[in-house]
Amino acid sequence: MPPETQIVIVGGRIVTGDGTTLHERGVVRIRGTRIIDVAPGEADARSEAVVLNAAGCTVIPGIVNAHAHGCIHGPSMPSGSVPVRPTDVDYFRNRHLLSGTTTLLNVCGLALPDEIDGPSNQRHAMDIHLTTAHTTSNLAAAIAIDGGGLSERHKIARIDDMVAKGAKALGEAGGGQTLGGGAQDYRFIPAAIEAATGTSIHPKEARALKEAVLGRYLDRGLPDLPRLNALLIECGLAAKICTSDLTKLIRDTVMPPVALSLKGFDEIAAASERLNFPAIFHNAAPTAATLLKLAETYPKARIIAGHSNHPMFLPEEAVRFGLQLRERGVAIDVSTLDCIETRWRNDTANIDALVEAGLVDTHRQTLPAETGIVFCRPSSEWCARASFCCRPQSRLRPATSRKHSRSLQPIVACWKRVNAPTWSSLRTTISVESAMSWQTESWWCSTRRWGLGICTLTPWQRAVNGALDADLGAFDRLRNWVSTAEGNARHCVSFI
């Protein structure tokens, strides 16, 4: 489209983003790359304007996902593993876009700026940013567990340089790979057991074996032998490996990076205080006590306790640690995690407990980056569900203006509108019919560039336990939509 094209969005319900205002029928005016007006009522569009009819849709500010993995082309996860396949990067990005995300922060932590978009250097419709965890101990922890995606230039990168080159936050400090979490359950422990016994086990079984040997806090001195013996029988391993050998195997698999990763926590917290920069930490049972100590040692560090509803916590533990962290000035971040494919491990109990305790900070301030607005169909119930189908925004300080903090208030407004106090009470899922995307300016903060995403969606089927049973065929049809769109990611249109 020409640079000064005028676009008028009419007929839709508009959530303005101030936390209270809802226009049952309103108008959004765009000139070129700027949103110039948002108002209630109808509009007489000028003849030269492009008119988009949003009747039956709800218009909300785009969602900022401040904790995602696998959405850039560099080393993946805090383990510095080999990059995710390019086709999968496209797939993950498009799933986020179709969930209403217009700005995304990839927190694997060890990639470099030129790896955000990969060799093609073609921007996605979302604004995608990265973090940095390039400290001596975090790199050593990654190498201790994997490090297969780290080249020499990754190993010599350091936080200060990465911040100067545009990293938006520090972290993620630690991860399931380096701190005995989910990646140990689905990847490293099953691989080690299969190599030793020739038997494949489910991640749920790997998790149970790990906890019988190490405990949820990785602090068990001796294994729970009755439990371990019972699990060996259940997993079909009793005739293939003895308890002492399995205990050693699990300890040798899980523990080598743990001390290094916890030392990396200290390095990230110190850098956060020194640079006055937000830092995201892996918050789970093995790390909660460390985070409490860091908050006291570095009181000026801007600590974000990532996914504080982690499944290694019991609900009462999540709330107890959340209260203690909140008292020390730590921002409490929550995540929906993956309640679809890993339903065996993740459910809504912890996030419900934190929400009910008033311990979720994710809507209060926003990442100083780009976001936008999203069209949702057919109802505000879907808006609320979409707002929580990807991780809500962490309280990443500072926002340059209090107006900047408005961009996530629609999450709260939509949540209240459908009168759903807990996520598990929501039951609507969606499939995708069409998607369009632009980059525009926010009407809240004229000095920043924001994105505009438009997704037209239809009800599909009821979900189980509030999980999003995605229409994967629709997502597959979107895998290459960016590369085939006319123009660049600032002005692209795609139809399914």
Secondary structure, DSSP 8 states (H G I E B T S, - for coil): --TT-EEEEEEEEEE-SSSS-EEEEEEEEEETTEEEEEEES-----TTSEEEE-TT-EEEE-EEEEEE-S-SSS-BTTTTB----HHHHHHHHHHHHHTTEEEEEE------GGGSSTTTT---SSEEEE-B---HHHHHHHHHH--TT--HHHHH--HHHHHHTT--SEEEE--TTTTTSHHIIIIIHHHHHHHHHS----HHHHHHHHHHHH-TTS--SS--HHHHHHHHHHTT-TTT--HHHHHHHHHHHHSTTHHHHHHHHHHHHHHHHHHT-EEEEE-STTTHHHHHHHHHH-TTSEEEEETTT-TTS-HHHHHHHHHHHHHTT-EE------TTTTTTT--SHHHHHHHHTT---TTTS--SS--EEEEE-S-HHHHHHHHTTS------S--SSGGGGGGGHHHHHHHHHTT-SSGGG--EEEEEEEEEEEEEE-SS-TTSEEEEEEEEEEEEEE-STT-----HHHHHHTTTHHHHSSS-TTEEEEE-
